[in-house]
Amino acid sequence: MVLKILFGLGLIVFGLNKFLDFMPPLVLEGGAADFIGALVGSGYMWQFIALVEIIAGVLLVANKFVPLALVIVFPVMLNALMFHLFLDIKGIAPAFIFNALNIYLFFANKERYNGILSA
């Protein structure tokens, strides 16, 4: 339960930061700057990612629709890990921790996925 709440709160904080810019900005170069610039420049994708993080975080903290929240936020978390792995390695620790939490919580709720994982 504690890990789920911590994961949810982290998602809410990082999602809100995309709208409110209350954390120090990342200093990015090269491909990393181009990638984030494209997400922001699209006019919708950065905000969409933020909303997914906030909604999933709220659902996790509220302990409502937890399996759904974990599924909808996983592609965002996996992309964050790949972004840092290939474009900005110095920032990989939080992305790695968030992915580890997501995967751990998948397994902690594995019985709730039986319906979608059966042939």
LUMDODREN-665264 format. One record per residue (C-alpha): residue number from 1; x, z, y. Coordinates in pm, whole numbers, plus 50000, padded with zeros to 5 digits. Layout:
BEGIN
+-----+-------+-------+-------+
| num |     u |     w |     v |
+-----+-------+-------+-------+
| NUM |     X |     Z |     Y |
...
+-----+-------+-------+-------+
This chain:
BEGIN
+-----+-------+-------+-------+
| num |     u |     w |     v |
+-----+-------+-------+-------+
|   1 | 50000 | 50000 | 50000 |
|   2 | 50282 | 50086 | 50241 |
|   3 | 50460 | 49756 | 50181 |
|   4 | 50137 | 49565 | 50236 |
|   5 | 50078 | 49740 | 50569 |
|   6 | 50440 | 49688 | 50680 |
|   7 | 50419 | 49319 | 50587 |
|   8 | 50087 | 49287 | 50770 |
|   9 | 50215 | 49461 | 51082 |
|  10 | 50526 | 49241 | 51083 |
|  11 | 50309 | 48931 | 51062 |
|  12 | 50093 | 49053 | 51349 |
|  13 | 50397 | 49129 | 51567 |
|  14 | 50569 | 48794 | 51503 |
|  15 | 50239 | 48607 | 51543 |
|  16 | 50158 | 48777 | 51873 |
|  17 | 50511 | 48715 | 51996 |
|  18 | 50449 | 48341 | 51968 |
|  19 | 50176 | 48383 | 52231 |
|  20 | 50309 | 48669 | 52445 |
|  21 | 50690 | 48630 | 52427 |
|  22 | 50762 | 49006 | 52431 |
|  23 | 51067 | 48986 | 52202 |
|  24 | 51402 | 48843 | 52315 |
|  25 | 51402 | 48465 | 52265 |
|  26 | 51606 | 48316 | 51987 |
|  27 | 51916 | 48129 | 52098 |
|  28 | 51899 | 47813 | 51892 |
|  29 | 52120 | 47506 | 51884 |
|  30 | 52114 | 47161 | 51730 |
|  31 | 51859 | 47096 | 51460 |
|  32 | 51712 | 47445 | 51484 |
|  33 | 51635 | 47399 | 51854 |
|  34 | 51498 | 47050 | 51789 |
|  35 | 51271 | 47177 | 51510 |
|  36 | 51123 | 47467 | 51709 |
|  37 | 51099 | 47240 | 52013 |
|  38 | 50893 | 46993 | 51810 |
|  39 | 50658 | 47268 | 51688 |
|  40 | 50606 | 47398 | 52041 |
|  41 | 50594 | 47047 | 52190 |
|  42 | 50319 | 46936 | 51952 |
|  43 | 50077 | 47138 | 52162 |
|  44 | 49910 | 47299 | 51861 |
|  45 | 50142 | 47373 | 51567 |
|  46 | 50322 | 47678 | 51713 |
|  47 | 49984 | 47832 | 51800 |
|  48 | 49842 | 47746 | 51457 |
|  49 | 50136 | 47916 | 51284 |
|  50 | 50085 | 48221 | 51508 |
|  51 | 49714 | 48238 | 51421 |
|  52 | 49787 | 48215 | 51048 |
|  53 | 50036 | 48501 | 51081 |
|  54 | 49798 | 48716 | 51288 |
|  55 | 49494 | 48655 | 51066 |
|  56 | 49688 | 48717 | 50745 |
|  57 | 49845 | 49029 | 50897 |
|  58 | 49509 | 49171 | 51004 |
|  59 | 49362 | 49104 | 50659 |
|  60 | 49656 | 49279 | 50490 |
|  61 | 49642 | 49583 | 50720 |
|  62 | 49263 | 49605 | 50677 |
|  63 | 49303 | 49563 | 50299 |
|  64 | 49046 | 49281 | 50300 |
|  65 | 49085 | 48949 | 50118 |
|  66 | 49446 | 49044 | 50033 |
|  67 | 49501 | 48769 | 49771 |
|  68 | 49371 | 48506 | 50016 |
|  69 | 49589 | 48641 | 50299 |
|  70 | 49898 | 48625 | 50076 |
|  71 | 49822 | 48266 | 49975 |
|  72 | 49755 | 48136 | 50327 |
|  73 | 50067 | 48294 | 50477 |
|  74 | 50307 | 48199 | 50195 |
|  75 | 50375 | 47841 | 50316 |
|  76 | 50455 | 47977 | 50663 |
|  77 | 50692 | 48238 | 50519 |
|  78 | 50858 | 47987 | 50286 |
|  79 | 50911 | 47747 | 50575 |
|  80 | 51064 | 48029 | 50783 |
|  81 | 51307 | 48097 | 50500 |
|  82 | 51398 | 47728 | 50465 |
|  83 | 51437 | 47697 | 50843 |
|  84 | 51687 | 47980 | 50850 |
|  85 | 51861 | 47872 | 50531 |
|  86 | 51924 | 47518 | 50654 |
|  87 | 51914 | 47537 | 51034 |
|  88 | 51982 | 47894 | 51153 |
|  89 | 52149 | 48104 | 50882 |
|  90 | 52224 | 48395 | 51115 |
|  91 | 51853 | 48480 | 51135 |
|  92 | 51779 | 48465 | 50763 |
|  93 | 51746 | 48840 | 50692 |
|  94 | 51391 | 48891 | 50827 |
|  95 | 51272 | 48568 | 50665 |
|  96 | 51421 | 48676 | 50332 |
|  97 | 51259 | 49020 | 50357 |
|  98 | 50919 | 48874 | 50446 |
|  99 | 50936 | 48631 | 50153 |
| 100 | 51039 | 48911 | 49917 |
| 101 | 50742 | 49118 | 50035 |
| 102 | 50505 | 48824 | 49996 |
| 103 | 50624 | 48752 | 49642 |
| 104 | 50623 | 49122 | 49546 |
| 105 | 50265 | 49152 | 49671 |
| 106 | 50169 | 48836 | 49477 |
| 107 | 50284 | 49005 | 49159 |
| 108 | 50126 | 49337 | 49255 |
| 109 | 49794 | 49150 | 49279 |
| 110 | 49851 | 48905 | 48992 |
| 111 | 49530 | 48997 | 48807 |
| 112 | 49332 | 48888 | 49113 |
| 113 | 49469 | 48533 | 49076 |
| 114 | 49351 | 48484 | 48717 |
| 115 | 49069 | 48252 | 48819 |
| 116 | 49288 | 48005 | 49004 |
| 117 | 49579 | 48023 | 48758 |
| 118 | 49384 | 47940 | 48443 |
| 119 | 49352 | 47583 | 48314 |
+-----+-------+-------+-------+
